[in-house]
């Protein structure tokens, strides 16, 4: 494997990540619209998790548990 192959694989991985993130955010925006929340919250990673937790009846402060390394 040479340098150009690594660059191509890295670019394809980044492209796949962006496609999956956009798809996930669009799906969350639809869920948030039906739940009466602002759809911009679907595009902010920490805020969307806090909103999902609050819609499920949990405390949004549980997001802070993601920041504690195990």
mmCIF file as Biopython writes it, N, C-alpha, C and O atoms, coordinates in Angstrom:
data_model
#
loop_
_atom_site.group_PDB
_atom_site.id
_atom_site.type_symbol
_atom_site.label_atom_id
_atom_site.label_alt_id
_atom_site.label_comp_id
_atom_site.label_asym_id
_atom_site.label_entity_id
_atom_site.label_seq_id
_atom_site.pdbx_PDB_ins_code
_atom_site.Cartn_x
_atom_site.Cartn_y
_atom_site.Cartn_z
_atom_site.occupancy
_atom_site.B_iso_or_equiv
_atom_site.auth_seq_id
_atom_site.auth_asym_id
_atom_site.pdbx_PDB_model_num
ATOM 1   N N  . UNK A ? 1  ? 0.856   -1.170 0.000  1.0 0.0 1  A 1 
ATOM 2   C CA . UNK A ? 1  ? 0.000   0.000  0.000  1.0 0.0 1  A 1 
ATOM 3   C C  . UNK A ? 1  ? 0.900   1.229  0.000  1.0 0.0 1  A 1 
ATOM 4   O O  . UNK A ? 1  ? 1.767   1.379  0.861  1.0 0.0 1  A 1 
ATOM 5   N N  . UNK A ? 2  ? 0.686   2.087  -0.958 1.0 0.0 2  A 1 
ATOM 6   C CA . UNK A ? 2  ? 1.496   3.306  -1.025 1.0 0.0 2  A 1 
ATOM 7   C C  . UNK A ? 2  ? 0.696   4.501  -0.518 1.0 0.0 2  A 1 
ATOM 8   O O  . UNK A ? 2  ? -0.442  4.355  -0.071 1.0 0.0 2  A 1 
ATOM 9   N N  . UNK A ? 3  ? 1.299   5.674  -0.591 1.0 0.0 3  A 1 
ATOM 10  C CA . UNK A ? 3  ? 0.677   6.871  -0.026 1.0 0.0 3  A 1 
ATOM 11  C C  . UNK A ? 3  ? -0.622  7.254  -0.727 1.0 0.0 3  A 1 
ATOM 12  O O  . UNK A ? 3  ? -1.571  7.693  -0.078 1.0 0.0 3  A 1 
ATOM 13  N N  . UNK A ? 4  ? -0.672  7.092  -2.035 1.0 0.0 4  A 1 
ATOM 14  C CA . UNK A ? 4  ? -1.880  7.507  -2.750 1.0 0.0 4  A 1 
ATOM 15  C C  . UNK A ? 4  ? -3.073  6.609  -2.398 1.0 0.0 4  A 1 
ATOM 16  O O  . UNK A ? 4  ? -4.210  7.079  -2.359 1.0 0.0 4  A 1 
ATOM 17  N N  . UNK A ? 5  ? -2.822  5.345  -2.148 1.0 0.0 5  A 1 
ATOM 18  C CA . UNK A ? 5  ? -3.905  4.457  -1.746 1.0 0.0 5  A 1 
ATOM 19  C C  . UNK A ? 5  ? -4.447  4.863  -0.381 1.0 0.0 5  A 1 
ATOM 20  O O  . UNK A ? 5  ? -5.657  4.839  -0.159 1.0 0.0 5  A 1 
ATOM 21  N N  . UNK A ? 6  ? -3.561  5.233  0.526  1.0 0.0 6  A 1 
ATOM 22  C CA . UNK A ? 6  ? -3.990  5.680  1.848  1.0 0.0 6  A 1 
ATOM 23  C C  . UNK A ? 6  ? -4.807  6.955  1.783  1.0 0.0 6  A 1 
ATOM 24  O O  . UNK A ? 6  ? -5.786  7.112  2.512  1.0 0.0 6  A 1 
ATOM 25  N N  . UNK A ? 7  ? -4.403  7.868  0.905  1.0 0.0 7  A 1 
ATOM 26  C CA . UNK A ? 7  ? -5.150  9.117  0.750  1.0 0.0 7  A 1 
ATOM 27  C C  . UNK A ? 7  ? -6.540  8.844  0.186  1.0 0.0 7  A 1 
ATOM 28  O O  . UNK A ? 7  ? -7.526  9.426  0.638  1.0 0.0 7  A 1 
ATOM 29  N N  . UNK A ? 8  ? -6.613  7.959  -0.802 1.0 0.0 8  A 1 
ATOM 30  C CA . UNK A ? 8  ? -7.909  7.635  -1.409 1.0 0.0 8  A 1 
ATOM 31  C C  . UNK A ? 8  ? -8.811  6.949  -0.395 1.0 0.0 8  A 1 
ATOM 32  O O  . UNK A ? 8  ? -9.993  7.281  -0.306 1.0 0.0 8  A 1 
ATOM 33  N N  . UNK A ? 9  ? -8.285  6.002  0.371  1.0 0.0 9  A 1 
ATOM 34  C CA . UNK A ? 9  ? -9.090  5.322  1.378  1.0 0.0 9  A 1 
ATOM 35  C C  . UNK A ? 9  ? -9.531  6.289  2.483  1.0 0.0 9  A 1 
ATOM 36  O O  . UNK A ? 9  ? -10.654 6.196  2.980  1.0 0.0 9  A 1 
ATOM 37  N N  . UNK A ? 10 ? -8.656  7.205  2.861  1.0 0.0 10 A 1 
ATOM 38  C CA . UNK A ? 10 ? -9.030  8.204  3.854  1.0 0.0 10 A 1 
ATOM 39  C C  . UNK A ? 10 ? -10.123 9.128  3.353  1.0 0.0 10 A 1 
ATOM 40  O O  . UNK A ? 10 ? -11.043 9.463  4.099  1.0 0.0 10 A 1 
ATOM 41  N N  . UNK A ? 11 ? -10.031 9.544  2.095  1.0 0.0 11 A 1 
ATOM 42  C CA . UNK A ? 11 ? -11.050 10.421 1.519  1.0 0.0 11 A 1 
ATOM 43  C C  . UNK A ? 11 ? -12.389 9.701  1.398  1.0 0.0 11 A 1 
ATOM 44  O O  . UNK A ? 11 ? -13.436 10.297 1.646  1.0 0.0 11 A 1 
ATOM 45  N N  . UNK A ? 12 ? -12.363 8.423  1.018  1.0 0.0 12 A 1 
ATOM 46  C CA . UNK A ? 12 ? -13.604 7.656  0.914  1.0 0.0 12 A 1 
ATOM 47  C C  . UNK A ? 12 ? -14.234 7.434  2.288  1.0 0.0 12 A 1 
ATOM 48  O O  . UNK A ? 12 ? -15.457 7.464  2.425  1.0 0.0 12 A 1 
ATOM 49  N N  . UNK A ? 13 ? -13.404 7.213  3.297  1.0 0.0 13 A 1 
ATOM 50  C CA . UNK A ? 13 ? -13.918 7.051  4.647  1.0 0.0 13 A 1 
ATOM 51  C C  . UNK A ? 13 ? -14.563 8.339  5.141  1.0 0.0 13 A 1 
ATOM 52  O O  . UNK A ? 13 ? -15.631 8.305  5.752  1.0 0.0 13 A 1 
ATOM 53  N N  . UNK A ? 14 ? -13.915 9.479  4.877  1.0 0.0 14 A 1 
ATOM 54  C CA . UNK A ? 14 ? -14.479 10.771 5.266  1.0 0.0 14 A 1 
ATOM 55  C C  . UNK A ? 14 ? -15.795 11.026 4.538  1.0 0.0 14 A 1 
ATOM 56  O O  . UNK A ? 14 ? -16.751 11.507 5.146  1.0 0.0 14 A 1 
ATOM 57  N N  . UNK A ? 15 ? -15.856 10.715 3.262  1.0 0.0 15 A 1 
ATOM 58  C CA . UNK A ? 15 ? -17.084 10.892 2.491  1.0 0.0 15 A 1 
ATOM 59  C C  . UNK A ? 15 ? -18.207 10.020 3.038  1.0 0.0 15 A 1 
ATOM 60  O O  . UNK A ? 15 ? -19.348 10.469 3.146  1.0 0.0 15 A 1 
ATOM 61  N N  . UNK A ? 16 ? -17.890 8.786  3.381  1.0 0.0 16 A 1 
ATOM 62  C CA . UNK A ? 16 ? -18.902 7.896  3.953  1.0 0.0 16 A 1 
ATOM 63  C C  . UNK A ? 16 ? -19.383 8.422  5.300  1.0 0.0 16 A 1 
ATOM 64  O O  . UNK A ? 16 ? -20.577 8.370  5.595  1.0 0.0 16 A 1 
ATOM 65  N N  . UNK A ? 17 ? -18.468 8.924  6.117  1.0 0.0 17 A 1 
ATOM 66  C CA . UNK A ? 17 ? -18.841 9.492  7.409  1.0 0.0 17 A 1 
ATOM 67  C C  . UNK A ? 17 ? -19.779 10.677 7.228  1.0 0.0 17 A 1 
ATOM 68  O O  . UNK A ? 17 ? -20.771 10.786 7.949  1.0 0.0 17 A 1 
ATOM 69  N N  . UNK A ? 18 ? -19.493 11.554 6.295  1.0 0.0 18 A 1 
ATOM 70  C CA . UNK A ? 18 ? -20.335 12.729 6.056  1.0 0.0 18 A 1 
ATOM 71  C C  . UNK A ? 18 ? -21.715 12.318 5.562  1.0 0.0 18 A 1 
ATOM 72  O O  . UNK A ? 18 ? -22.716 12.898 5.981  1.0 0.0 18 A 1 
ATOM 73  N N  . UNK A ? 19 ? -21.783 11.331 4.681  1.0 0.0 19 A 1 
ATOM 74  C CA . UNK A ? 19 ? -23.066 10.862 4.162  1.0 0.0 19 A 1 
ATOM 75  C C  . UNK A ? 19 ? -23.914 10.270 5.284  1.0 0.0 19 A 1 
ATOM 76  O O  . UNK A ? 19 ? -25.107 10.561 5.373  1.0 0.0 19 A 1 
ATOM 77  N N  . UNK A ? 20 ? -23.320 9.449  6.137  1.0 0.0 20 A 1 
ATOM 78  C CA . UNK A ? 20 ? -24.066 8.830  7.239  1.0 0.0 20 A 1 
ATOM 79  C C  . UNK A ? 20 ? -24.509 9.892  8.235  1.0 0.0 20 A 1 
ATOM 80  O O  . UNK A ? 20 ? -25.624 9.816  8.749  1.0 0.0 20 A 1 
ATOM 81  N N  . UNK A ? 21 ? -23.663 10.884 8.522  1.0 0.0 21 A 1 
ATOM 82  C CA . UNK A ? 21 ? -24.026 11.936 9.469  1.0 0.0 21 A 1 
ATOM 83  C C  . UNK A ? 21 ? -25.184 12.781 8.942  1.0 0.0 21 A 1 
ATOM 84  O O  . UNK A ? 21 ? -26.089 13.128 9.701  1.0 0.0 21 A 1 
ATOM 85  N N  . UNK A ? 22 ? -25.165 13.112 7.665  1.0 0.0 22 A 1 
ATOM 86  C CA . UNK A ? 22 ? -26.251 13.900 7.075  1.0 0.0 22 A 1 
ATOM 87  C C  . UNK A ? 22 ? -27.545 13.098 7.100  1.0 0.0 22 A 1 
ATOM 88  O O  . UNK A ? 22 ? -28.603 13.644 7.413  1.0 0.0 22 A 1 
ATOM 89  N N  . UNK A ? 23 ? -27.474 11.821 6.777  1.0 0.0 23 A 1 
ATOM 90  C CA . UNK A ? 23 ? -28.660 10.969 6.806  1.0 0.0 23 A 1 
ATOM 91  C C  . UNK A ? 23 ? -29.226 10.884 8.222  1.0 0.0 23 A 1 
ATOM 92  O O  . UNK A ? 23 ? -30.438 10.986 8.411  1.0 0.0 23 A 1 
ATOM 93  N N  . UNK A ? 24 ? -28.360 10.699 9.214  1.0 0.0 24 A 1 
ATOM 94  C CA . UNK A ? 24 ? -28.774 10.616 10.614 1.0 0.0 24 A 1 
ATOM 95  C C  . UNK A ? 24 ? -29.400 11.933 11.073 1.0 0.0 24 A 1 
ATOM 96  O O  . UNK A ? 24 ? -30.418 11.924 11.765 1.0 0.0 24 A 1 
ATOM 97  N N  . UNK A ? 25 ? -28.805 13.056 10.695 1.0 0.0 25 A 1 
ATOM 98  C CA . UNK A ? 25 ? -29.329 14.358 11.106 1.0 0.0 25 A 1 
ATOM 99  C C  . UNK A ? 25 ? -30.676 14.651 10.448 1.0 0.0 25 A 1 
ATOM 100 O O  . UNK A ? 25 ? -31.560 15.223 11.086 1.0 0.0 25 A 1 
ATOM 101 N N  . UNK A ? 26 ? -30.842 14.272 9.201  1.0 0.0 26 A 1 
ATOM 102 C CA . UNK A ? 26 ? -32.129 14.466 8.539  1.0 0.0 26 A 1 
ATOM 103 C C  . UNK A ? 26 ? -33.224 13.615 9.190  1.0 0.0 26 A 1 
ATOM 104 O O  . UNK A ? 26 ? -34.360 14.064 9.340  1.0 0.0 26 A 1 
ATOM 105 N N  . UNK A ? 27 ? -32.875 12.396 9.571  1.0 0.0 27 A 1 
ATOM 106 C CA . UNK A ? 27 ? -33.847 11.534 10.243 1.0 0.0 27 A 1 
ATOM 107 C C  . UNK A ? 27 ? -34.216 12.107 11.611 1.0 0.0 27 A 1 
ATOM 108 O O  . UNK A ? 27 ? -35.389 12.115 11.985 1.0 0.0 27 A 1 
ATOM 109 N N  . UNK A ? 28 ? -33.226 12.585 12.356 1.0 0.0 28 A 1 
ATOM 110 C CA . UNK A ? 28 ? -33.512 13.198 13.650 1.0 0.0 28 A 1 
ATOM 111 C C  . UNK A ? 28 ? -34.314 14.477 13.497 1.0 0.0 28 A 1 
ATOM 112 O O  . UNK A ? 28 ? -35.171 14.768 14.331 1.0 0.0 28 A 1 
ATOM 113 N N  . UNK A ? 29 ? -34.054 15.245 12.448 1.0 0.0 29 A 1 
ATOM 114 C CA . UNK A ? 29 ? -34.820 16.473 12.221 1.0 0.0 29 A 1 
ATOM 115 C C  . UNK A ? 29 ? -36.299 16.144 12.003 1.0 0.0 29 A 1 
ATOM 116 O O  . UNK A ? 29 ? -37.175 16.875 12.464 1.0 0.0 29 A 1 
ATOM 117 N N  . UNK A ? 30 ? -36.572 15.053 11.305 1.0 0.0 30 A 1 
ATOM 118 C CA . UNK A ? 30 ? -37.968 14.648 11.107 1.0 0.0 30 A 1 
ATOM 119 C C  . UNK A ? 30 ? -38.608 14.212 12.423 1.0 0.0 30 A 1 
ATOM 120 O O  . UNK A ? 30 ? -39.769 14.528 12.685 1.0 0.0 30 A 1 
ATOM 121 N N  . UNK A ? 31 ? -37.858 13.493 13.246 1.0 0.0 31 A 1 
ATOM 122 C CA . UNK A ? 31 ? -38.375 13.064 14.545 1.0 0.0 31 A 1 
ATOM 123 C C  . UNK A ? 31 ? -38.631 14.275 15.437 1.0 0.0 31 A 1 
ATOM 124 O O  . UNK A ? 31 ? -39.664 14.356 16.101 1.0 0.0 31 A 1 
ATOM 125 N N  . UNK A ? 32 ? -37.682 15.220 15.451 1.0 0.0 32 A 1 
ATOM 126 C CA . UNK A ? 32 ? -37.831 16.400 16.291 1.0 0.0 32 A 1 
ATOM 127 C C  . UNK A ? 32 ? -39.001 17.267 15.828 1.0 0.0 32 A 1 
ATOM 128 O O  . UNK A ? 32 ? -39.685 17.872 16.654 1.0 0.0 32 A 1 
ATOM 129 N N  . UNK A ? 33 ? -39.235 17.333 14.528 1.0 0.0 33 A 1 
ATOM 130 C CA . UNK A ? 33 ? -40.365 18.115 14.025 1.0 0.0 33 A 1 
ATOM 131 C C  . UNK A ? 33 ? -41.687 17.510 14.494 1.0 0.0 33 A 1 
ATOM 132 O O  . UNK A ? 33 ? -42.609 18.238 14.861 1.0 0.0 33 A 1 
ATOM 133 N N  . UNK A ? 34 ? -41.778 16.183 14.483 1.0 0.0 34 A 1 
ATOM 134 C CA . UNK A ? 34 ? -43.012 15.539 14.940 1.0 0.0 34 A 1 
ATOM 135 C C  . UNK A ? 34 ? -43.193 15.648 16.448 1.0 0.0 34 A 1 
ATOM 136 O O  . UNK A ? 34 ? -44.316 15.615 16.951 1.0 0.0 34 A 1 
ATOM 137 N N  . UNK A ? 35 ? -42.072 15.780 17.170 1.0 0.0 35 A 1 
ATOM 138 C CA . UNK A ? 35 ? -42.148 15.892 18.623 1.0 0.0 35 A 1 
ATOM 139 C C  . UNK A ? 35 ? -42.318 17.333 19.090 1.0 0.0 35 A 1 
ATOM 140 O O  . UNK A ? 35 ? -42.485 17.579 20.285 1.0 0.0 35 A 1 
ATOM 141 N N  . UNK A ? 36 ? -42.279 18.284 18.166 1.0 0.0 36 A 1 
ATOM 142 C CA . UNK A ? 36 ? -42.467 19.677 18.532 1.0 0.0 36 A 1 
ATOM 143 C C  . UNK A ? 36 ? -41.188 20.385 18.955 1.0 0.0 36 A 1 
ATOM 144 O O  . UNK A ? 36 ? -41.247 21.479 19.517 1.0 0.0 36 A 1 
ATOM 145 N N  . UNK A ? 37 ? -40.040 19.782 18.698 1.0 0.0 37 A 1 
ATOM 146 C CA . UNK A ? 37 ? -38.753 20.399 19.018 1.0 0.0 37 A 1 
ATOM 147 C C  . UNK A ? 37 ? -38.226 21.147 17.795 1.0 0.0 37 A 1 
ATOM 148 O O  . UNK A ? 37 ? -38.698 20.945 16.677 1.0 0.0 37 A 1 
ATOM 149 N N  . UNK A ? 38 ? -37.249 22.005 18.024 1.0 0.0 38 A 1 
ATOM 150 C CA . UNK A ? 38 ? -36.617 22.718 16.911 1.0 0.0 38 A 1 
ATOM 151 C C  . UNK A ? 38 ? -35.755 21.745 16.109 1.0 0.0 38 A 1 
ATOM 152 O O  . UNK A ? 38 ? -35.020 20.940 16.681 1.0 0.0 38 A 1 
ATOM 153 N N  . UNK A ? 39 ? -35.850 21.826 14.781 1.0 0.0 39 A 1 
ATOM 154 C CA . UNK A ? 39 ? -35.125 20.868 13.943 1.0 0.0 39 A 1 
ATOM 155 C C  . UNK A ? 39 ? -33.624 21.143 13.881 1.0 0.0 39 A 1 
ATOM 156 O O  . UNK A ? 39 ? -32.861 20.256 13.500 1.0 0.0 39 A 1 
ATOM 157 N N  . UNK A ? 40 ? -33.181 22.341 14.242 1.0 0.0 40 A 1 
ATOM 158 C CA . UNK A ? 40 ? -31.744 22.628 14.209 1.0 0.0 40 A 1 
ATOM 159 C C  . UNK A ? 40 ? -30.994 21.802 15.251 1.0 0.0 40 A 1 
ATOM 160 O O  . UNK A ? 40 ? -29.786 21.598 15.127 1.0 0.0 40 A 1 
ATOM 161 N N  . UNK A ? 41 ? -31.694 21.331 16.267 1.0 0.0 41 A 1 
ATOM 162 C CA . UNK A ? 41 ? -31.051 20.537 17.306 1.0 0.0 41 A 1 
ATOM 163 C C  . UNK A ? 41 ? -30.529 19.204 16.761 1.0 0.0 41 A 1 
ATOM 164 O O  . UNK A ? 41 ? -29.644 18.598 17.364 1.0 0.0 41 A 1 
ATOM 165 N N  . UNK A ? 42 ? -31.058 18.751 15.651 1.0 0.0 42 A 1 
ATOM 166 C CA . UNK A ? 42 ? -30.623 17.481 15.077 1.0 0.0 42 A 1 
ATOM 167 C C  . UNK A ? 42 ? -29.219 17.566 14.504 1.0 0.0 42 A 1 
ATOM 168 O O  . UNK A ? 42 ? -28.566 16.536 14.341 1.0 0.0 42 A 1 
ATOM 169 N N  . UNK A ? 43 ? -28.743 18.743 14.199 1.0 0.0 43 A 1 
ATOM 170 C CA . UNK A ? 43 ? -27.444 18.911 13.557 1.0 0.0 43 A 1 
ATOM 171 C C  . UNK A ? 43 ? -26.306 19.142 14.539 1.0 0.0 43 A 1 
ATOM 172 O O  . UNK A ? 43 ? -25.143 19.123 14.137 1.0 0.0 43 A 1 
ATOM 173 N N  . UNK A ? 44 ? -26.606 19.359 15.817 1.0 0.0 44 A 1 
ATOM 174 C CA . UNK A ? 44 ? -25.574 19.600 16.829 1.0 0.0 44 A 1 
ATOM 175 C C  . UNK A ? 44 ? -25.410 18.314 17.640 1.0 0.0 44 A 1 
ATOM 176 O O  . UNK A ? 44 ? -26.358 17.891 18.302 1.0 0.0 44 A 1 
ATOM 177 N N  . UNK A ? 45 ? -24.231 17.679 17.608 1.0 0.0 45 A 1 
ATOM 178 C CA . UNK A ? 45 ? -24.082 16.340 18.187 1.0 0.0 45 A 1 
ATOM 179 C C  . UNK A ? 45 ? -24.481 16.205 19.652 1.0 0.0 45 A 1 
ATOM 180 O O  . UNK A ? 45 ? -25.226 15.281 19.977 1.0 0.0 45 A 1 
ATOM 181 N N  . UNK A ? 46 ? -24.037 17.058 20.536 1.0 0.0 46 A 1 
ATOM 182 C CA . UNK A ? 46 ? -24.353 16.900 21.954 1.0 0.0 46 A 1 
ATOM 183 C C  . UNK A ? 46 ? -25.804 17.291 22.231 1.0 0.0 46 A 1 
ATOM 184 O O  . UNK A ? 46 ? -26.468 16.677 23.066 1.0 0.0 46 A 1 
ATOM 185 N N  . UNK A ? 47 ? -26.284 18.292 21.543 1.0 0.0 47 A 1 
ATOM 186 C CA . UNK A ? 47 ? -27.652 18.762 21.759 1.0 0.0 47 A 1 
ATOM 187 C C  . UNK A ? 47 ? -28.659 17.720 21.269 1.0 0.0 47 A 1 
ATOM 188 O O  . UNK A ? 47 ? -29.703 17.534 21.894 1.0 0.0 47 A 1 
ATOM 189 N N  . UNK A ? 48 ? -28.361 17.043 20.164 1.0 0.0 48 A 1 
ATOM 190 C CA . UNK A ? 48 ? -29.327 16.054 19.683 1.0 0.0 48 A 1 
ATOM 191 C C  . UNK A ? 48 ? -29.431 14.861 20.630 1.0 0.0 48 A 1 
ATOM 192 O O  . UNK A ? 48 ? -30.514 14.303 20.802 1.0 0.0 48 A 1 
ATOM 193 N N  . UNK A ? 49 ? -28.342 14.475 21.230 1.0 0.0 49 A 1 
ATOM 194 C CA . UNK A ? 49 ? -28.399 13.389 22.202 1.0 0.0 49 A 1 
ATOM 195 C C  . UNK A ? 49 ? -29.171 13.817 23.445 1.0 0.0 49 A 1 
ATOM 196 O O  . UNK A ? 49 ? -29.953 13.033 23.983 1.0 0.0 49 A 1 
ATOM 197 N N  . UNK A ? 50 ? -28.966 15.039 23.907 1.0 0.0 50 A 1 
ATOM 198 C CA . UNK A ? 50 ? -29.713 15.535 25.068 1.0 0.0 50 A 1 
ATOM 199 C C  . UNK A ? 50 ? -31.202 15.624 24.754 1.0 0.0 50 A 1 
ATOM 200 O O  . UNK A ? 50 ? -32.031 15.338 25.617 1.0 0.0 50 A 1 
ATOM 201 N N  . UNK A ? 51 ? -31.549 16.016 23.538 1.0 0.0 51 A 1 
ATOM 202 C CA . UNK A ? 51 ? -32.956 16.109 23.155 1.0 0.0 51 A 1 
ATOM 203 C C  . UNK A ? 51 ? -33.592 14.726 23.066 1.0 0.0 51 A 1 
ATOM 204 O O  . UNK A ? 51 ? -34.740 14.543 23.470 1.0 0.0 51 A 1 
ATOM 205 N N  . UNK A ? 52 ? -32.855 13.761 22.544 1.0 0.0 52 A 1 
ATOM 206 C CA . UNK A ? 52 ? -33.362 12.388 22.476 1.0 0.0 52 A 1 
ATOM 207 C C  . UNK A ? 52 ? -33.612 11.856 23.885 1.0 0.0 52 A 1 
ATOM 208 O O  . UNK A ? 52 ? -34.631 11.214 24.140 1.0 0.0 52 A 1 
ATOM 209 N N  . UNK A ? 53 ? -32.681 12.124 24.795 1.0 0.0 53 A 1 
ATOM 210 C CA . UNK A ? 53 ? -32.865 11.674 26.173 1.0 0.0 53 A 1 
ATOM 211 C C  . UNK A ? 53 ? -34.077 12.332 26.820 1.0 0.0 53 A 1 
ATOM 212 O O  . UNK A ? 53 ? -34.837 11.673 27.530 1.0 0.0 53 A 1 
ATOM 213 N N  . UNK A ? 54 ? -34.262 13.626 26.578 1.0 0.0 54 A 1 
ATOM 214 C CA . UNK A ? 54 ? -35.412 14.303 27.190 1.0 0.0 54 A 1 
ATOM 215 C C  . UNK A ? 54 ? -36.726 13.822 26.581 1.0 0.0 54 A 1 
ATOM 216 O O  . UNK A ? 54 ? -37.736 13.748 27.282 1.0 0.0 54 A 1 
ATOM 217 N N  . UNK A ? 55 ? -36.731 13.496 25.300 1.0 0.0 55 A 1 
ATOM 218 C CA . UNK A ? 55 ? -37.946 12.948 24.693 1.0 0.0 55 A 1 
ATOM 219 C C  . UNK A ? 55 ? -38.275 11.560 25.255 1.0 0.0 55 A 1 
ATOM 220 O O  . UNK A ? 55 ? -39.438 11.161 25.319 1.0 0.0 55 A 1 
ATOM 221 N N  . UNK A ? 56 ? -37.232 10.839 25.656 1.0 0.0 56 A 1 
ATOM 222 C CA . UNK A ? 56 ? -37.439 9.518  26.235 1.0 0.0 56 A 1 
ATOM 223 C C  . UNK A ? 56 ? -37.754 9.535  27.715 1.0 0.0 56 A 1 
ATOM 224 O O  . UNK A ? 56 ? -37.975 8.483  28.316 1.0 0.0 56 A 1 
ATOM 225 N N  . UNK A ? 57 ? -37.776 10.720 28.310 1.0 0.0 57 A 1 
ATOM 226 C CA . UNK A ? 57 ? -38.123 10.819 29.714 1.0 0.0 57 A 1 
ATOM 227 C C  . UNK A ? 57 ? -36.931 10.787 30.652 1.0 0.0 57 A 1 
ATOM 228 O O  . UNK A ? 57 ? -37.107 10.705 31.868 1.0 0.0 57 A 1 
ATOM 229 N N  . UNK A ? 58 ? -35.717 10.849 30.109 1.0 0.0 58 A 1 
ATOM 230 C CA . UNK A ? 58 ? -34.523 10.849 30.930 1.0 0.0 58 A 1 
ATOM 231 C C  . UNK A ? 58 ? -33.988 12.269 31.080 1.0 0.0 58 A 1 
ATOM 232 O O  . UNK A ? 58 ? -34.399 13.177 30.357 1.0 0.0 58 A 1 
ATOM 233 N N  . UNK A ? 59 ? -33.083 12.449 32.009 1.0 0.0 59 A 1 
ATOM 234 C CA . UNK A ? 59 ? -32.483 13.755 32.219 1.0 0.0 59 A 1 
ATOM 235 C C  . UNK A ? 59 ? -31.461 14.044 31.120 1.0 0.0 59 A 1 
ATOM 236 O O  . UNK A ? 59 ? -30.619 13.194 30.830 1.0 0.0 59 A 1 
ATOM 237 N N  . UNK A ? 60 ? -31.518 15.223 30.504 1.0 0.0 60 A 1 
ATOM 238 C CA . UNK A ? 60 ? -30.524 15.561 29.482 1.0 0.0 60 A 1 
ATOM 239 C C  . UNK A ? 60 ? -29.109 15.663 30.046 1.0 0.0 60 A 1 
ATOM 240 O O  . UNK A ? 60 ? -28.142 15.640 29.284 1.0 0.0 60 A 1 
ATOM 241 N N  . UNK A ? 61 ? -28.973 15.775 31.355 1.0 0.0 61 A 1 
ATOM 242 C CA . UNK A ? 61 ? -27.644 15.855 31.965 1.0 0.0 61 A 1 
ATOM 243 C C  . UNK A ? 61 ? -26.886 14.537 31.853 1.0 0.0 61 A 1 
ATOM 244 O O  . UNK A ? 61 ? -25.688 14.498 32.131 1.0 0.0 61 A 1 
ATOM 245 N N  . UNK A ? 62 ? -27.548 13.468 31.456 1.0 0.0 62 A 1 
ATOM 246 C CA . UNK A ? 62 ? -26.870 12.189 31.264 1.0 0.0 62 A 1 
ATOM 247 C C  . UNK A ? 62 ? -25.873 12.237 30.112 1.0 0.0 62 A 1 
ATOM 248 O O  . UNK A ? 62 ? -25.023 11.355 29.981 1.0 0.0 62 A 1 
ATOM 249 N N  . UNK A ? 63 ? -25.978 13.269 29.277 1.0 0.0 63 A 1 
ATOM 250 C CA . UNK A ? 63 ? -25.025 13.441 28.178 1.0 0.0 63 A 1 
ATOM 251 C C  . UNK A ? 63 ? -23.617 13.606 28.738 1.0 0.0 63 A 1 
ATOM 252 O O  . UNK A ? 63 ? -22.640 13.207 28.105 1.0 0.0 63 A 1 
ATOM 253 N N  . UNK A ? 64 ? -23.518 14.189 29.912 1.0 0.0 64 A 1 
ATOM 254 C CA . UNK A ? 64 ? -22.205 14.395 30.516 1.0 0.0 64 A 1 
ATOM 255 C C  . UNK A ? 64 ? -21.505 13.082 30.832 1.0 0.0 64 A 1 
ATOM 256 O O  . UNK A ? 64 ? -20.280 13.057 30.955 1.0 0.0 64 A 1 
ATOM 257 N N  . UNK A ? 65 ? -22.253 11.987 30.968 1.0 0.0 65 A 1 
ATOM 258 C CA . UNK A ? 65 ? -21.625 10.701 31.197 1.0 0.0 65 A 1 
ATOM 259 C C  . UNK A ? 65 ? -20.789 10.258 29.999 1.0 0.0 65 A 1 
ATOM 260 O O  . UNK A ? 65 ? -19.862 9.463  30.155 1.0 0.0 65 A 1 
ATOM 261 N N  . UNK A ? 66 ? -21.103 10.756 28.816 1.0 0.0 66 A 1 
ATOM 262 C CA . UNK A ? 66 ? -20.315 10.433 27.631 1.0 0.0 66 A 1 
ATOM 263 C C  . UNK A ? 66 ? -18.916 11.052 27.695 1.0 0.0 66 A 1 
ATOM 264 O O  . UNK A ? 66 ? -17.992 10.575 27.036 1.0 0.0 66 A 1 
ATOM 265 N N  . UNK A ? 67 ? -18.770 12.086 28.470 1.0 0.0 67 A 1 
ATOM 266 C CA . UNK A ? 67 ? -17.491 12.788 28.545 1.0 0.0 67 A 1 
ATOM 267 C C  . UNK A ? 67 ? -16.536 12.161 29.555 1.0 0.0 67 A 1 
ATOM 268 O O  . UNK A ? 67 ? -15.358 12.516 29.589 1.0 0.0 67 A 1 
ATOM 269 N N  . UNK A ? 68 ? -17.027 11.230 30.382 1.0 0.0 68 A 1 
ATOM 270 C CA . UNK A ? 68 ? -16.196 10.604 31.397 1.0 0.0 68 A 1 
ATOM 271 C C  . UNK A ? 68 ? -15.571 9.347  30.791 1.0 0.0 68 A 1 
ATOM 272 O O  . UNK A ? 68 ? -16.288 8.416  30.423 1.0 0.0 68 A 1 
ATOM 273 N N  . UNK A ? 69 ? -14.243 9.314  30.685 1.0 0.0 69 A 1 
ATOM 274 C CA . UNK A ? 69 ? -13.612 8.111  30.138 1.0 0.0 69 A 1 
ATOM 275 C C  . UNK A ? 69 ? -13.645 6.959  31.150 1.0 0.0 69 A 1 
ATOM 276 O O  . UNK A ? 69 ? -13.553 7.174  32.359 1.0 0.0 69 A 1 
ATOM 277 N N  . UNK A ? 70 ? -13.774 5.757  30.640 1.0 0.0 70 A 1 
ATOM 278 C CA . UNK A ? 70 ? -13.804 4.589  31.530 1.0 0.0 70 A 1 
ATOM 279 C C  . UNK A ? 70 ? -12.440 3.968  31.615 1.0 0.0 70 A 1 
ATOM 280 O O  . UNK A ? 70 ? -12.258 2.972  32.315 1.0 0.0 70 A 1 
#
